[in-house]
Amino acid sequence: MNYTYGNKEKLKSKKLIDQLFTEGKSVSAYPLRLVYLGTTFKEDIIAKTGVSVSKRNFKTAVDRNRIKRLLREAYRLNKSIFFNNLTTQHAFMILYIGKDKPTLDFVETKMKILFEKFSSKISEK
């Protein structure tokens, strides 16, 4: 798996997002929460991922967009480490639930912890 985050890897389907929040399981590493659901895609990819930041905690779009950009970058840089051994397809939504503006280093360390928790939860099954 390479260090890209292309269009095919982005979670865009409204039906799949709704299904993810109704049937999906979650893992948290404050201030991040990962909601995931095992599913199948027509494309030959391991995971489709979306990111979200609450409007309640960050009023201005500039702040929300900056945090979403940081989340996508941290995901892009760390996905190859954790998803190379993943065999089934999954849909992910990464939520930022904190109230403070993060830095890239902070988001990246929390993203690694989040993926480790996800990997351990998947391996339990």
Phi and psi in degrees as a GROMACS rama.xvg file:
@    title "Ramachandran Plot"
@    xaxis  label "Phi"
@    yaxis  label "Psi"
@TYPE xy
-99.1097  177.488  ASN-2
-89.0355  53.6517  TYR-3
-120.288  163.39  THR-4
-139.884  75.9747  TYR-5
-81.9565  -179.475  GLY-6
-62.2829  -36.2071  ASN-7
-68.2497  -23.4445  LYS-8
-88.199  -7.17812  GLU-9
-86.1781  138.48  LYS-10
-85.1536  111.069  LEU-11
-123.957  -20.2277  LYS-12
-68.5521  121.366  SER-13
-61.9872  -40.3953  LYS-14
-62.6743  -43.4501  LYS-15
-68.9464  -36.4435  LEU-16
-65.2731  -43.9311  ILE-17
-61.9547  -43.3635  ASP-18
-64.0608  -37.7155  GLN-19
-60.606  -44.1628  LEU-20
-77.9734  -24.0575  PHE-21
-85.9861  -41.4622  THR-22
-107.632  -12.2878  GLU-23
-74.2983  161.481  GLY-24
-104.428  162.616  LYS-25
-134.289  156.183  SER-26
-133.503  141.508  VAL-27
-125.785  144.379  SER-28
-141.749  90.6932  ALA-29
-47.8928  131.245  TYR-30
-96.3468  23.3288  PRO-31
-111.247  147.504  LEU-32
-133.251  134.83  ARG-33
-112.315  119.252  LEU-34
-103.302  127.023  VAL-35
-134.119  156.721  TYR-36
-152.057  128.038  LEU-37
-72.8025  130.633  GLY-38
-154.678  -176.382  THR-39
-126.848  144.916  THR-40
-120.487  157.677  PHE-41
-70.5805  -35.095  LYS-42
-75.1792  159.094  GLU-43
-93.1641  68.439  ASP-44
-131.284  157.94  ILE-45
-81.3218  -41.9301  ILE-46
-143.492  144.319  ALA-47
-113.588  132.184  LYS-48
-130.121  140.939  THR-49
-127.466  157.837  GLY-50
-125.607  150.882  VAL-51
-148.771  144.179  SER-52
-131.171  134.855  VAL-53
-69.6795  134.311  SER-54
-73.8391  -22.6794  LYS-55
-65.2613  -39.3573  ARG-56
-87.667  -26.7226  ASN-57
-130.309  102.37  PHE-58
-69.0628  -39.1623  LYS-59
-88.3152  141.65  THR-60
-64.2303  -29.853  ALA-61
-60.356  -45.1669  VAL-62
-66.6267  -44.1033  ASP-63
-62.1128  -44.2395  ARG-64
-65.3473  -37.7524  ASN-65
-63.2269  -44.721  ARG-66
-66.7665  -40.217  ILE-67
-63.3969  -38.3314  LYS-68
-63.0312  -41.7504  ARG-69
-64.6676  -41.5244  LEU-70
-62.7878  -44.7269  LEU-71
-63.7616  -40.0102  ARG-72
-66.5496  -43.7008  GLU-73
-64.1403  -38.6081  ALA-74
-64.564  -46.3539  TYR-75
-59.3081  -41.0735  ARG-76
-75.3955  -27.0525  LEU-77
-107.713  -7.92426  ASN-78
-65.8625  -34.7095  LYS-79
-66.4122  -30.0292  SER-80
-65.8841  -41.8491  ILE-81
-99.3003  -23.4233  PHE-82
-100.024  0.113692  PHE-83
-65.5535  -33.0789  ASN-84
-94.3569  4.34497  ASN-85
-78.5477  128.09  LEU-86
-102.443  -34.503  THR-87
-94.5937  158.518  THR-88
-83.6704  142.69  GLN-89
-135.764  154.028  HIS-90
-109.925  133.767  ALA-91
-123.948  146.867  PHE-92
-131.972  121.711  MET-93
-101.545  120.456  ILE-94
-110.219  137.001  LEU-95
-98.8304  115.095  TYR-96
-111.172  6.51399  ILE-97
-79.7477  176.527  GLY-98
-114.396  -7.80664  LYS-99
-104.942  151.089  ASP-100
-75.4802  123.989  LYS-101
-90.4714  168.674  PRO-102
-104.537  166.461  THR-103
-63.4316  -40.3243  LEU-104
-61.3208  -43.2102  ASP-105
-63.1567  -47.3041  PHE-106
-63.4828  -39.1363  VAL-107
-65.9189  -42.1704  GLU-108
-66.0031  -41.2642  THR-109
-67.4474  -34.1499  LYS-110
-65.1252  -39.9049  MET-111
-63.173  -43.6692  LYS-112
-62.442  -41.8344  ILE-113
-62.2345  -45.4148  LEU-114
-67.2156  -34.5005  PHE-115
-65.2413  -42.2797  GLU-116
-63.0906  -41.2983  LYS-117
-62.7735  -45.3601  PHE-118
-60.9353  -42.0496  SER-119
-68.4531  -34.7887  SER-120
-70.5496  -36.9358  LYS-121
-68.8772  -39.1162  ILE-122
-71.733  -19.6536  SER-123
-65.0731  -32.2799  GLU-124
